[in-house]
């Protein structure tokens, strides 16, 4: 996969489920999507990585970015790591394309 392609950031598992690779940077000055990083995207959150606070902040922030409920996002891998794999349910392809344009 080439860096910067839709396939390098997202993997569609079903029509309405998407996997996304995240590199999380906690304790940042603001919540933001930085852009492409390795084979996923880098996201900064202000929360500390203590007791799952950074994970919760990531879920809330991405839910707001995608305009979906936080319950539609689930961390599949990386609960105690900066590198995470998230499952997003109920997100249309056009919303993914719009998000990709925003981060590149």
C-alpha positions as CSV (number, residue, x, y, z in Angstrom):
1,X,0.0,0.0,0.0
2,X,1.2,3.5,-0.8
3,X,1.4,6.1,2.0
4,X,-1.5,8.6,1.6
5,X,-3.9,6.2,-0.1
6,X,-7.3,5.5,1.4
7,X,-6.3,1.9,1.7
8,X,-3.3,2.7,3.9
9,X,-5.5,4.4,6.5
10,X,-8.7,2.4,6.5
11,X,-9.6,-1.2,5.9
12,X,-13.3,-1.9,5.2
13,X,-14.4,-5.1,6.9
14,X,-18.1,-4.9,5.9
15,X,-20.1,-2.2,4.2
16,X,-20.5,-0.3,7.4
17,X,-17.5,-1.3,9.5
18,X,-14.1,0.2,9.0
19,X,-10.7,-0.5,10.7
20,X,-8.4,2.4,11.2
21,X,-4.8,2.5,12.5
22,X,-4.1,5.3,15.0
23,X,-0.8,6.5,16.5
24,X,-1.9,8.3,19.7
25,X,0.1,11.1,21.3
26,X,-1.3,11.9,24.8
27,X,-0.6,15.0,26.9
28,X,-0.7,17.3,23.9
29,X,-1.6,21.0,24.1
30,X,-4.8,20.3,22.0
31,X,-6.9,17.5,20.5
32,X,-6.1,17.3,16.8
33,X,-5.6,14.9,13.9
34,X,-2.0,15.6,12.8
35,X,-2.1,13.6,9.5
36,X,-0.6,10.5,8.0
37,X,1.9,8.6,10.1
38,X,3.5,5.3,9.3
39,X,0.6,3.1,8.0
40,X,-2.1,5.1,9.8
41,X,-2.9,8.5,11.2
42,X,-1.5,10.4,14.1
43,X,-3.9,11.9,16.6
44,X,-3.0,14.1,19.6
45,X,-5.2,14.4,22.7
46,X,-4.8,16.5,25.8
47,X,-5.6,13.7,28.2
48,X,-3.0,11.7,30.1
49,X,-2.4,8.0,29.4
50,X,-3.4,7.1,33.0
51,X,-6.4,4.8,33.7
52,X,-7.6,4.9,30.1
53,X,-8.2,8.6,30.0
54,X,-6.3,9.1,26.7
55,X,-8.2,6.2,25.1
56,X,-11.5,7.8,26.2
57,X,-10.4,11.2,24.9
58,X,-9.5,9.6,21.5
59,X,-12.9,7.9,21.2
60,X,-14.8,11.2,22.1
61,X,-12.6,13.3,19.7
62,X,-12.9,10.9,16.7
63,X,-16.7,10.5,17.3
64,X,-17.0,14.3,17.1
65,X,-14.8,14.4,14.0
66,X,-16.8,11.7,12.3
67,X,-20.1,13.0,13.7
68,X,-21.1,9.6,15.0
69,X,-21.9,8.4,18.6
70,X,-18.8,7.3,20.7
71,X,-20.4,3.9,21.0
72,X,-19.7,3.5,17.2
73,X,-16.0,3.4,17.9
74,X,-14.1,0.5,19.6
75,X,-10.5,0.0,20.3
76,X,-9.6,-3.5,19.1
77,X,-5.9,-3.5,19.7
78,X,-3.5,-1.3,21.6
79,X,-5.4,-0.5,24.8
80,X,-2.1,0.1,26.6
81,X,-0.1,1.3,23.6
82,X,0.3,4.4,21.5
83,X,-0.4,2.3,18.3
84,X,-4.1,1.3,18.1
85,X,-6.5,-0.3,15.8
86,X,-10.0,1.1,16.0
87,X,-13.3,-0.3,14.6
88,X,-15.7,2.3,13.4
89,X,-19.3,1.1,12.8
90,X,-21.9,2.9,10.7
91,X,-19.6,5.2,8.7
92,X,-20.4,5.8,5.1
93,X,-17.7,5.7,2.4
94,X,-18.2,9.3,1.6
95,X,-17.5,10.3,5.2
96,X,-14.2,8.4,5.1
97,X,-13.3,10.1,1.9
98,X,-14.1,13.5,3.4
99,X,-12.0,12.7,6.5
100,X,-9.1,11.6,4.3
101,X,-9.2,14.9,2.4
102,X,-9.1,16.7,5.8
103,X,-6.1,14.9,7.1
104,X,-3.9,14.9,4.0
